[in-house]
Structures are given as structure tokens and as C-alpha cells.
Amino acid sequence: MSTTCKSHVRRAPAVVRSAEDALATLAIATLDASHRPQILLVIDGATSTDVGRAVDLLLAAAGPAEARAVVANMFVACSGRAAREPGEAECWLLREVDRRAERAEVRLLDWFMLFEGSAVSVAERAGWTPRW
């Protein structure tokens, strides 16, 4: 296995402030375990309907808002079988996941579907104002 010197290692943004930062963080986190965010939940083989259950797991793991210092904002991404051009079902699910996150006092920033070499924002397709 080859290694790279520190000057050639891609660095994740210190603070995720845009969709581009989120996608860069996701790319680096999936390629380099030493640069993972504080919480990264990966579910292999999930479908888009599994996104709600995955978010519920993440929110449960984060604990109650008053006891947590880690999770205040989150974004979701899916690829593989789950990823396709977002339609009405994904826009509805985005609103449902947003309600669940809001109840847990977590702000859902976006949901990306990664397929065919591109990333599509479900939030953008649903007509949301950017939350970044």
C-alpha cells in the first residue's frame, strides 16, 4: 500500500459551511479513516426508504440535546441502490426526516444522492432554501 506525504493529503474542511464542503468531507471520510467526522454512519445496501431509519439510529446514538455537544447539524448522503434521481417520494421523505431531526434539536442541512458520478441535492429538488 502506498502512502503519501503530509503535504499531499487532502484535508477535510474544518467547518462544513456548504454543500461542496459536505461532499468533500464525505469523500475524504470514506477514503481515509483518519479523517472521519465525529459521527459517520454507513449502511451498506440501504434503499432510500431506509434513510429515515438510519437518521433515527443516528439521533438515538447522539443522545438527548441537553447532554450532547457533538451533533447540532447533519447531512445525509446515499449511494448504490438507494441513489437515483430524487422524486416526489424522496422529497416527502426529506420532510419527514427533517421533522424527526427537528424533534431531536438537530438541523438537517441536506440529503445528497450520489450516482453516476454526480451528487444531487434532494433539498434543492424539494425547493428548500439552502441551510448552509
C-alpha positions as a LaTeX table, in Angstrom:
\begin{tabular}{lrrr}
\hline
Residue & $x$ (\AA) & $y$ (\AA) & $z$ (\AA) \\
\hline
Met1 & 0.00 & 0.00 & 0.00 \\
Ser2 & 1.44 & 3.35 & $-0.95$ \\
Thr3 & 1.40 & 6.30 & 1.37 \\
Thr4 & 1.55 & 10.00 & 0.68 \\
Cys5 & 3.47 & 12.70 & 2.46 \\
Lys6 & 1.53 & 15.12 & 4.64 \\
Ser7 & 1.68 & 17.89 & 2.05 \\
His8 & $-0.23$ & 15.70 & $-0.45$ \\
Val9 & $-3.01$ & 14.52 & 1.84 \\
Arg10 & $-6.42$ & 16.03 & 1.09 \\
Arg11 & $-7.81$ & 17.71 & 4.16 \\
Ala12 & $-11.45$ & 17.87 & 5.09 \\
Pro13 & $-12.83$ & 21.33 & 5.73 \\
Ala14 & $-12.53$ & 22.26 & 9.42 \\
Val15 & $-16.11$ & 23.52 & 9.36 \\
Val16 & $-18.74$ & 22.35 & 6.89 \\
Arg17 & $-20.40$ & 25.50 & 5.58 \\
Ser18 & $-21.60$ & 24.49 & 2.13 \\
Ala19 & $-22.78$ & 21.57 & 0.07 \\
Glu20 & $-19.31$ & 21.45 & $-1.51$ \\
Asp21 & $-17.70$ & 21.17 & 1.95 \\
Ala22 & $-20.11$ & 18.38 & 2.89 \\
Leu23 & $-19.34$ & 16.39 & $-0.24$ \\
Ala24 & $-15.58$ & 16.91 & 0.20 \\
Thr25 & $-15.85$ & 15.73 & 3.81 \\
Leu26 & $-17.84$ & 12.70 & 2.74 \\
Ala27 & $-15.34$ & 11.79 & 0.02 \\
Ile28 & $-12.38$ & 12.09 & 2.36 \\
Ala29 & $-14.14$ & 10.24 & 5.19 \\
Thr30 & $-14.95$ & 7.27 & 3.02 \\
Leu31 & $-11.39$ & 7.05 & 1.69 \\
Asp32 & $-9.34$ & 7.84 & 4.80 \\
Ala33 & $-10.41$ & 6.59 & 8.23 \\
Ser34 & $-8.09$ & 9.04 & 9.98 \\
His35 & $-10.12$ & 11.98 & 8.62 \\
Arg36 & $-13.62$ & 10.85 & 9.55 \\
Pro37 & $-16.11$ & 13.28 & 11.09 \\
Gln38 & $-17.18$ & 12.91 & 14.71 \\
Ile39 & $-20.09$ & 10.71 & 13.70 \\
Leu40 & $-20.27$ & 8.80 & 10.41 \\
Leu41 & $-22.99$ & 6.22 & 9.92 \\
Val42 & $-22.62$ & 3.97 & 6.88 \\
Ile43 & $-25.32$ & 1.47 & 5.99 \\
Asp44 & $-24.33$ & $-0.77$ & 3.13 \\
Gly45 & $-27.11$ & $-1.90$ & 0.82 \\
Ala46 & $-29.74$ & 0.53 & 2.09 \\
Thr47 & $-32.57$ & 1.82 & $-0.06$ \\
Ser48 & $-33.88$ & 5.38 & 0.03 \\
Thr49 & $-36.70$ & 4.30 & 2.36 \\
Asp50 & $-34.02$ & 3.22 & 4.87 \\
Val51 & $-32.85$ & 6.83 & 5.23 \\
Gly52 & $-35.47$ & 7.56 & 7.90 \\
Arg53 & $-34.42$ & 4.56 & 9.98 \\
Ala54 & $-30.76$ & 5.48 & 9.59 \\
Val55 & $-31.43$ & 9.02 & 10.80 \\
Asp56 & $-33.40$ & 7.64 & 13.76 \\
Leu57 & $-30.36$ & 5.49 & 14.68 \\
Leu58 & $-28.04$ & 8.46 & 14.40 \\
Leu59 & $-30.27$ & 10.68 & 16.52 \\
Ala60 & $-30.67$ & 7.97 & 19.16 \\
Ala61 & $-26.90$ & 7.47 & 19.29 \\
Ala62 & $-26.34$ & 11.21 & 19.67 \\
Gly63 & $-28.43$ & 11.25 & 22.83 \\
Pro64 & $-30.65$ & 13.98 & 24.27 \\
Ala65 & $-29.94$ & 17.54 & 23.13 \\
Glu66 & $-29.13$ & 18.80 & 26.62 \\
Ala67 & $-26.45$ & 16.13 & 27.09 \\
Arg68 & $-24.81$ & 16.32 & 23.69 \\
Ala69 & $-22.04$ & 18.53 & 22.47 \\
Val70 & $-21.37$ & 16.83 & 19.16 \\
Val71 & $-24.39$ & 16.75 & 16.85 \\
Ala72 & $-26.15$ & 20.04 & 16.12 \\
Asn73 & $-26.24$ & 19.82 & 12.31 \\
Met74 & $-26.18$ & 16.86 & 9.97 \\
Phe75 & $-26.33$ & 15.95 & 6.33 \\
Val76 & $-27.26$ & 12.63 & 4.77 \\
Ala77 & $-25.85$ & 11.02 & 1.64 \\
Cys78 & $-26.69$ & 7.76 & $-0.07$ \\
Ser79 & $-25.25$ & 5.86 & $-2.98$ \\
Gly80 & $-25.63$ & 2.48 & $-4.61$ \\
Arg81 & $-29.14$ & 1.03 & $-4.91$ \\
Ala82 & $-30.57$ & 3.88 & $-2.83$ \\
Ala83 & $-29.27$ & 6.59 & $-5.12$ \\
Arg84 & $-31.23$ & 7.70 & $-8.12$ \\
Glu85 & $-32.77$ & 10.85 & $-9.43$ \\
Pro86 & $-34.80$ & 12.18 & $-6.46$ \\
Gly87 & $-38.52$ & 12.18 & $-7.00$ \\
Glu88 & $-41.62$ & 13.07 & $-5.02$ \\
Ala89 & $-41.11$ & 10.13 & $-2.64$ \\
Glu90 & $-37.63$ & 11.37 & $-1.67$ \\
Cys91 & $-38.90$ & 14.95 & $-1.24$ \\
Trp92 & $-41.63$ & 13.65 & 1.08 \\
Leu93 & $-39.09$ & 11.54 & 2.99 \\
Leu94 & $-36.79$ & 14.56 & 3.32 \\
Arg95 & $-39.58$ & 16.49 & 5.04 \\
Glu96 & $-40.25$ & 13.53 & 7.36 \\
Val97 & $-36.56$ & 13.14 & 8.25 \\
Asp98 & $-36.37$ & 16.90 & 8.84 \\
Arg99 & $-39.27$ & 16.66 & 11.33 \\
Arg100 & $-37.51$ & 13.82 & 13.16 \\
Ala101 & $-34.26$ & 15.76 & 13.32 \\
Glu102 & $-36.05$ & 18.91 & 14.49 \\
Arg103 & $-37.69$ & 16.99 & 17.35 \\
Ala104 & $-34.18$ & 15.91 & 18.39 \\
Glu105 & $-32.97$ & 19.52 & 18.09 \\
Val106 & $-30.69$ & 18.69 & 15.18 \\
Arg107 & $-30.73$ & 20.72 & 11.98 \\
Leu108 & $-30.87$ & 18.67 & 8.79 \\
Leu109 & $-28.77$ & 20.57 & 6.25 \\
Asp110 & $-29.20$ & 18.42 & 3.15 \\
Trp111 & $-29.58$ & 14.93 & 1.70 \\
Phe112 & $-27.38$ & 14.03 & $-1.25$ \\
Met113 & $-27.95$ & 11.19 & $-3.67$ \\
Leu114 & $-24.65$ & 10.12 & $-5.23$ \\
Phe115 & $-24.98$ & 8.31 & $-8.53$ \\
Glu116 & $-23.47$ & 8.19 & $-12.00$ \\
Gly117 & $-20.52$ & 10.33 & $-10.90$ \\
Ser118 & $-22.60$ & 13.23 & $-9.57$ \\
Ala119 & $-24.31$ & 14.40 & $-6.40$ \\
Val120 & $-27.90$ & 15.61 & $-6.43$ \\
Ser121 & $-29.35$ & 17.58 & $-3.51$ \\
Val122 & $-32.78$ & 16.29 & $-2.50$ \\
Ala123 & $-33.27$ & 19.51 & $-0.53$ \\
Glu124 & $-32.68$ & 21.56 & $-3.67$ \\
Arg125 & $-35.13$ & 19.39 & $-5.63$ \\
Ala126 & $-37.68$ & 19.87 & $-2.83$ \\
Gly127 & $-37.33$ & 23.64 & $-3.16$ \\
Trp128 & $-35.66$ & 24.26 & 0.20 \\
Thr129 & $-33.71$ & 27.43 & 0.80 \\
Pro130 & $-30.07$ & 26.39 & 1.42 \\
Arg131 & $-29.41$ & 25.84 & 5.13 \\
Trp132 & $-25.65$ & 26.06 & 4.94 \\
\hline
\end{tabular}
